[in-house]
Each structure stands twice: as structure tokens, then as C-alpha cells.
Amino acid sequence: MNKGLKHPLKLNLQKHPLLVLNIDSTKSIRTQKIYSPQNSVNTSTCRSIPSLPKIEFDPKLSDVFPQWLLGRQDFQDALSAHSSDLNPATICRKPHYQRDSLEVRALKAWTQECFFFQHLTERTANEVRKKLRTLNFNKGDTIFKQNDPGDCFYIVAKGLVEVYKDGIEFIDIIGPKNTIGECALENNCLRSATLIAKTPVSLLFLKNDDYNDIVHRQKHKERLDMIEYLKSIPFFCTFYGSKLERIAWNLFPMQYKKNQIIYSINDEPMNFYIIRKGSVKMEKTVSLKLKSRMPCGYKSQKFFVRERTYLQVLRECSNGEFFGEEEIVKGIGRGCKVVCANDDTILWLLNKDLFLSIFSENDIENMAKMYAERPTSKFLKKKLRSDFMGHVNRFKAILDATHPSPLSIGREEPNKKGNLIKSFKNQHDNMINSQLLEEKIVIE
């Protein structure tokens, strides 16, 4: 019995339902007040109340925070507010020992989507992430100039970078998750082009010494993987190993997003492309003109001209296919526009000078046989007119066969045949206009 009690307690629990005895390890007796059901909240009812929509997080966070904490809405709200700062440029402003666990995981998730990290071991990738720091440039700033020494390797975290040769010749635009300046470090040479920020740009950089110590030994494995992939492509499977090695060591990987333009019509052909992942579409615009005579005064006339521009897909290319060789061989400007059809499309680029030096005339002839020659603008116009006339003729034939009559006026029973004709006409118009890009009306 507890010495603090002068008189022993004798309680009848049946007569005192609102009191319960709690005997702890020291055998002291404490009383706790239990609220009656009339005044208490029904906990089962509380559990059935629908909670607010929960934000989906990376499942990997479960080994950082317990599930019960991740399930709380207030904690999710706080985590969402913090995640706005979890971008690689912000994270890499800090040295690695000042980054918290969320920042480390966010940087790891972002870099895993970069093609550069996909051939690195986990240990090497972690070492690279620790060394990455951030550089910011304003629009129009020069990142480095042609013939500058290669002292850093860069990864684009945010923004777009333009590439120029000899200071004036535009080559390409580099976007997020792509690398810059790797060639100069690999070959221990000067910069081969000038890079200018097209928009405000954030770059992650790795110093030359760190690149050589951490990454350089891993690049050989990446080139071997490139060679094995080239062997799986029918066109390259008969090449000698030395030739494949030369191709692999001069390929430059680039990552593109959906609807990003790789090159446009009349661009100077700078690269030959091999699709490693994803797909692209070759597109070309075709303009059709319809002239109608318009009387205008005595012995004079004008023409009412309607010009419609349509988009035509010439070819779709996917994994293992290549493109961009036709204009390089002919020495002409790009004859079509190439657009990415998927997110995270990865292309291997080979410079046109290297392309012409590596591939023989026989190789180029075999390339031409791989795919049909692209149709000319004249052929596309003729085909487009023919397709439209076929649609119009079929539409007229259906209307003539059904003998459509005007819809009844007022609240009478709807004319099913008339509604069917109206629906069919809408489908026909949508089909005709689905590829329409622009329409101009001019009086000449």
C-alpha cells in the first residue's frame, strides 16, 4: 500500500463506472476520469469522415519518414511547401555536407533522369553529386567561347543554351538535363564552340580535376554499351569493330522533351542523328490556294484568294532508326522539320564532318536504300488535293443517297435523318481541318 494514502481505498467499480483504477509498477493507485458516452465523441464516426485529398509523394520517402507521419495532411502540406525549393540548382548552391536528406534524394531523382548518369555506378554517381555546384547566367551571357580551355563540365539544370560555331554559325539549342563541354574534357582539347544563354540559365558544374578523378574511367563502359547498341541496328551490324569504335567515341548524346524541335526547314545540316530512346516525327507544311474571280467595276476584276496551310507528317522514326543524313550528303538546307514525339527522347548526334569522314560512298548508298526518299512539296500538294477531293466526293455521295430534308420547326419530333447528316458533316469538317495550321484570305 502506498504510504501517501492514510486509509486504504475500497471502491466498487460497478457503482462507480466513471472511475478506473490504474496500478503502476510502484503499486501506487491513481484515478483517471473516463468521459461518459453521452458527452464523448464517437471515435468510429470520426474515422469515417473523409479526409482531404492527399498529395502523392515518392515512395522512397517512406524510409525517411514513418508512414503514420507521411499520412498526415499537415505534414504533407509542409512537405509540399518545402519541395518548391528542391530543384537541383538550389540544392547545389550548398556544399554536400549542408544538404538535408530530402535535398539529397531530390537531387538523386533528378540526376537519374539525365542520360549522363545512366552509365555511372551508384558509387560514382554519388561522388559526382557531392561535387556538383551551381552557376547562374542571365539571358545573352556567354558561358564560354570557342577555343577557351576546357576547365569545367556542365549540366543544364534550367533554361536554354545556344551553340554557335566560329561565333556566328548557329548549331543547336541545348535544354535541361543535357551536358555541355564534355568533349573538351574527354579529349583534353580547347572548346569547339561558343555557348550563349538563350534564356536565364542555371548550370551544374564539375571541375576538370574532379571529372578526371571520378568520371573518366566510367566513360569507357559507356562507349562499349554504345557499340553493342549499334551492332543491334541492321545498318551498322556489318561494320568492323574499329569503325564502330570510332563512331561511338564521337557520338554526343542529347535529351529532348515532347514537341521540342530538333531542327526546322532550311536550317543548316550540322548533325546526323541516331535514336536511342523515344521517337520523332518529320513534318512539312503544304499550302493550297483557291482563287475566285471577283467583278470590280467596268472592265476590271480582282481575285478572292484563300490560302490554307496544312501540316503533313512525312515519316515517324523510333528506336534504332536514324535521320538527318539526306541533306548532309546533298549539301542542302533541311527540307523538313523534325519534332520529338515523346518525353525524354535520347538522340545520339554525329557531327557532319565526322559523318562524311567515317562513312564511305557505299555506306551512304546503303543508307539511301534503308528509307524511301521524302516526297517533294509538289507531290504533297497534289496528294493533299486528291485526298480532300476524295473526302468531299464521298460526303456528297452520302448526302445524295440519304435525300436529306430540312429539320422540322418547333417542338416536334426531331428528324433523325437530319441529325445524322449534321453529325456526319461535323465529322467531315473536323477531319478536313484537323491538319490546318493557318488560313489567309487576300484580295489580289
C-alpha angles and dihedrals in degrees: 000000000000111000090220090071116079095191127033114249119239111187129173106215092198091060094043107046092163095063129067130185119237114192113188130193091279089056092239116148120230130178124221125194115234116199116232119246091248092063100032129088118252103245094196089058090051092054092053094056107107112246126222117278109280123228115240113237134186108283088225088073088073091079090052099045129025118254094245090058094046088052094060115101095214090053091048090051091052091046091051092051090051093046091066087074093047097099120125095244092055094042095050092054085080126066111252095255091061095053116103124223094266092052092048091052094045091052091047092051092049095047092048087066091055114095090221092066096046093083096045124096116244092252093051092045091053091051091051092050091053091055098045116111133177133254123183127204132186124229110287095019118137111238093191137333133236112275093022113137115266102243101146142035117218139202118197108235098171137003136018130289126202121216121213132184120214088358097286111045109093113221112167149327119246120206138187122316092023125118128238130199098010093127093061091052094045094050097032091234141123124282111283097206145018119254123205128181108248090187133006102302136202116197131189109216136197120196121241094247092050091047092053093045098045111021110024096079091053095057093075090063091050091053091050089053089050091053092050091051092049089053089058091059111088094225095054100036094092095050120112118253094248091055093048090050091053091050093046095049091053099045116109117203119222129184122215136185128226114288091011111142115237094187137339137222115292093015116143108260106244105156146033113223134214118188111230097169136003128010142271136207127222108216136183133182122233124194123206122193128204117192124198123186115239121195111230118178129312114336092347134102142180134202128239104216123194114189119191123188118206132188117233125192108220099183142345119220126196140173114336096014126111137208143172096068098106098070092041091056094044094042094230136123122274111288097201144020120257119207131181113249097192139041118256093020110175120207129183111220125206118190114244093238091054090044092057092045097047102042120065126217089260090054091051091050090052090050090055090054093052095072134024116257113265115257119253124243090253092054092047092052091050093048093047092051090048093050093049093048089051091052092047094048092050090048092051091047092055091048091050092048095051097045094217118213129199117274115260116258122237131017097322128130108295118252104246093195092052092049090050091052091048092050092049091050091053091051090049092051092048091051093050093046099039092093096037112122103170141000126200129185117199134172112218 
